[in-house]
Amino acid sequence: MNGRKVLERFPAGGPRGSWPAEEFAQARRLEGLAAEVVMDLATDTFLVVVPGGAVGE
């Protein structure tokens, strides 16, 4: 996946008005990580990803 690491996965069908993947990514950005949310169409999940090497390397 282009040298990115997946931090967390969230199902696409969350409660109306709830954005858990975006909230998780925002919390990671506040910690200094370049987190972003992408959609994995094959599994119908939102992934919170960071550039490879950004976590624990």
VMD Tcl script that builds the backbone (N, CA, C; Angstrom):
set m [mol new atoms 171]
animate dup $m
set s [atomselect $m all]
$s set {name element resname resid chain x y z} {
  {N N MET 1 A 0.824 -1.187 0.000}
  {CA C MET 1 A 0.000 0.000 0.000}
  {C C MET 1 A 0.871 1.255 0.000}
  {N N ASN 2 A 1.754 1.380 -0.918}
  {CA C ASN 2 A 2.583 2.570 -1.115}
  {C C ASN 2 A 3.427 2.953 0.095}
  {N N GLY 3 A 3.937 1.988 0.820}
  {CA C GLY 3 A 4.805 2.286 1.954}
  {C C GLY 3 A 4.109 2.894 3.151}
  {N N ARG 4 A 2.807 2.701 3.275}
  {CA C ARG 4 A 2.070 3.234 4.421}
  {C C ARG 4 A 1.754 2.112 5.400}
  {N N LYS 5 A 1.606 2.492 6.661}
  {CA C LYS 5 A 1.241 1.533 7.708}
  {C C LYS 5 A -0.177 1.798 8.168}
  {N N VAL 6 A -0.920 0.728 8.364}
  {CA C VAL 6 A -2.294 0.834 8.868}
  {C C VAL 6 A -2.246 0.844 10.394}
  {N N LEU 7 A -2.792 1.898 10.985}
  {CA C LEU 7 A -2.864 1.984 12.442}
  {C C LEU 7 A -4.120 1.326 12.984}
  {N N GLU 8 A -5.227 1.497 12.262}
  {CA C GLU 8 A -6.513 1.003 12.753}
  {C C GLU 8 A -7.466 0.836 11.588}
  {N N ARG 9 A -8.432 -0.071 11.748}
  {CA C ARG 9 A -9.484 -0.314 10.749}
  {C C ARG 9 A -10.843 -0.060 11.391}
  {N N PHE 10 A -11.741 0.543 10.605}
  {CA C PHE 10 A -13.086 0.835 11.089}
  {C C PHE 10 A -14.094 0.399 10.039}
  {N N PRO 11 A -15.179 -0.267 10.431}
  {CA C PRO 11 A -16.203 -0.660 9.461}
  {C C PRO 11 A -16.847 0.579 8.847}
  {N N ALA 12 A -17.211 0.475 7.576}
  {CA C ALA 12 A -17.796 1.619 6.875}
  {C C ALA 12 A -19.195 1.945 7.383}
  {N N GLY 13 A -19.910 0.984 7.915}
  {CA C GLY 13 A -21.291 1.209 8.344}
  {C C GLY 13 A -21.417 1.633 9.784}
  {N N GLY 14 A -20.916 2.798 10.128}
  {CA C GLY 14 A -21.027 3.290 11.494}
  {C C GLY 14 A -22.351 3.985 11.728}
  {N N PRO 15 A -22.639 4.331 12.968}
  {CA C PRO 15 A -23.887 5.048 13.269}
  {C C PRO 15 A -23.941 6.392 12.555}
  {N N ARG 16 A -25.134 6.815 12.193}
  {CA C ARG 16 A -25.311 8.094 11.500}
  {C C ARG 16 A -24.734 9.237 12.338}
  {N N GLY 17 A -23.924 10.074 11.702}
  {CA C GLY 17 A -23.320 11.209 12.389}
  {C C GLY 17 A -22.054 10.867 13.143}
  {N N SER 18 A -21.631 9.611 13.095}
  {CA C SER 18 A -20.423 9.176 13.793}
  {C C SER 18 A -19.306 8.961 12.777}
  {N N TRP 19 A -18.130 9.473 13.083}
  {CA C TRP 19 A -16.976 9.351 12.189}
  {C C TRP 19 A -15.778 8.828 12.980}
  {N N PRO 20 A -15.824 7.581 13.460}
  {CA C PRO 20 A -14.755 7.083 14.333}
  {C C PRO 20 A -13.379 7.073 13.678}
  {N N ALA 21 A -13.296 6.781 12.397}
  {CA C ALA 21 A -11.984 6.769 11.733}
  {C C ALA 21 A -11.397 8.178 11.698}
  {N N GLU 22 A -12.226 9.170 11.373}
  {CA C GLU 22 A -11.757 10.554 11.333}
  {C C GLU 22 A -11.352 11.039 12.720}
  {N N GLU 23 A -12.116 10.652 13.732}
  {CA C GLU 23 A -11.791 11.058 15.101}
  {C C GLU 23 A -10.476 10.426 15.553}
  {N N PHE 24 A -10.270 9.152 15.216}
  {CA C PHE 24 A -9.027 8.462 15.568}
  {C C PHE 24 A -7.846 9.121 14.858}
  {N N ALA 25 A -8.009 9.418 13.558}
  {CA C ALA 25 A -6.934 10.049 12.796}
  {C C ALA 25 A -6.605 11.430 13.361}
  {N N GLN 26 A -7.624 12.197 13.724}
  {CA C GLN 26 A -7.390 13.525 14.298}
  {C C GLN 26 A -6.600 13.426 15.600}
  {N N ALA 27 A -6.941 12.459 16.428}
  {CA C ALA 27 A -6.208 12.273 17.684}
  {C C ALA 27 A -4.743 11.938 17.408}
  {N N ARG 28 A -4.478 11.128 16.385}
  {CA C ARG 28 A -3.093 10.800 16.033}
  {C C ARG 28 A -2.362 12.024 15.481}
  {N N ARG 29 A -3.075 12.863 14.707}
  {CA C ARG 29 A -2.447 14.096 14.196}
  {C C ARG 29 A -2.076 15.021 15.341}
  {N N LEU 30 A -2.909 15.078 16.381}
  {CA C LEU 30 A -2.589 15.899 17.554}
  {C C LEU 30 A -1.356 15.373 18.280}
  {N N GLU 31 A -1.053 14.089 18.109}
  {CA C GLU 31 A 0.152 13.476 18.682}
  {C C GLU 31 A 1.371 13.670 17.784}
  {N N GLY 32 A 1.165 14.275 16.612}
  {CA C GLY 32 A 2.291 14.558 15.719}
  {C C GLY 32 A 2.456 13.586 14.564}
  {N N LEU 33 A 1.538 12.648 14.406}
  {CA C LEU 33 A 1.624 11.709 13.291}
  {C C LEU 33 A 0.869 12.256 12.081}
  {N N ALA 34 A 1.332 11.929 10.905}
  {CA C ALA 34 A 0.680 12.361 9.662}
  {C C ALA 34 A -0.393 11.345 9.271}
  {N N ALA 35 A -1.386 11.176 10.127}
  {CA C ALA 35 A -2.433 10.171 9.913}
  {C C ALA 35 A -3.472 10.684 8.928}
  {N N GLU 36 A -3.953 9.760 8.084}
  {CA C GLU 36 A -5.039 10.085 7.175}
  {C C GLU 36 A -5.964 8.883 7.053}
  {N N VAL 37 A -7.172 9.146 6.609}
  {CA C VAL 37 A -8.174 8.094 6.450}
  {C C VAL 37 A -8.315 7.777 4.968}
  {N N VAL 38 A -8.271 6.494 4.653}
  {CA C VAL 38 A -8.500 6.025 3.285}
  {C C VAL 38 A -9.550 4.926 3.329}
  {N N MET 39 A -10.210 4.735 2.202}
  {CA C MET 39 A -11.247 3.697 2.111}
  {C C MET 39 A -10.671 2.485 1.412}
  {N N ASP 40 A -10.849 1.312 2.010}
  {CA C ASP 40 A -10.490 0.049 1.372}
  {C C ASP 40 A -11.776 -0.536 0.800}
  {N N LEU 41 A -11.966 -0.352 -0.488}
  {CA C LEU 41 A -13.206 -0.796 -1.123}
  {C C LEU 41 A -13.368 -2.310 -1.094}
  {N N ALA 42 A -12.264 -3.046 -1.162}
  {CA C ALA 42 A -12.328 -4.509 -1.178}
  {C C ALA 42 A -12.932 -5.070 0.110}
  {N N THR 43 A -12.656 -4.413 1.238}
  {CA C THR 43 A -13.149 -4.915 2.525}
  {C C THR 43 A -14.233 -4.017 3.127}
  {N N ASP 44 A -14.575 -2.924 2.457}
  {CA C ASP 44 A -15.593 -1.975 2.920}
  {C C ASP 44 A -15.247 -1.463 4.316}
  {N N THR 45 A -13.984 -1.048 4.480}
  {CA C THR 45 A -13.536 -0.488 5.757}
  {C C THR 45 A -12.767 0.804 5.509}
  {N N PHE 46 A -12.776 1.652 6.530}
  {CA C PHE 46 A -11.930 2.835 6.529}
  {C C PHE 46 A -10.640 2.466 7.247}
  {N N LEU 47 A -9.517 2.863 6.697}
  {CA C LEU 47 A -8.212 2.608 7.292}
  {C C LEU 47 A -7.585 3.917 7.705}
  {N N VAL 48 A -7.021 3.955 8.889}
  {CA C VAL 48 A -6.224 5.101 9.315}
  {C C VAL 48 A -4.779 4.706 9.060}
  {N N VAL 49 A -4.123 5.460 8.190}
  {CA C VAL 49 A -2.778 5.113 7.764}
  {C C VAL 49 A -1.804 6.266 8.040}
  {N N VAL 50 A -0.531 5.907 8.163}
  {CA C VAL 50 A 0.556 6.874 8.272}
  {C C VAL 50 A 1.644 6.448 7.296}
  {N N PRO 51 A 2.497 7.384 6.887}
  {CA C PRO 51 A 3.609 6.997 6.010}
  {C C PRO 51 A 4.453 5.918 6.683}
  {N N GLY 52 A 4.968 4.973 5.899}
  {CA C GLY 52 A 5.825 3.914 6.440}
  {C C GLY 52 A 6.989 4.507 7.200}
  {N N GLY 53 A 7.318 3.934 8.335}
  {CA C GLY 53 A 8.423 4.445 9.141}
  {C C GLY 53 A 7.984 5.496 10.144}
  {N N ALA 54 A 6.733 5.941 10.090}
  {CA C ALA 54 A 6.281 6.976 11.014}
  {C C ALA 54 A 5.964 6.416 12.393}
  {N N VAL 55 A 5.797 5.107 12.497}
  {CA C VAL 55 A 5.428 4.495 13.774}
  {C C VAL 55 A 6.441 3.417 14.120}
  {N N GLY 56 A 7.193 3.629 15.171}
  {CA C GLY 56 A 8.049 2.588 15.715}
  {C C GLY 56 A 9.205 2.135 14.841}
  {N N GLU 57 A 9.608 2.915 13.871}
  {CA C GLU 57 A 10.759 2.502 13.063}
  {C C GLU 57 A 11.853 3.530 13.136}
}
mol reanalyze $m
mol bondsrecalc $m
mol representation Tube
mol addrep $m
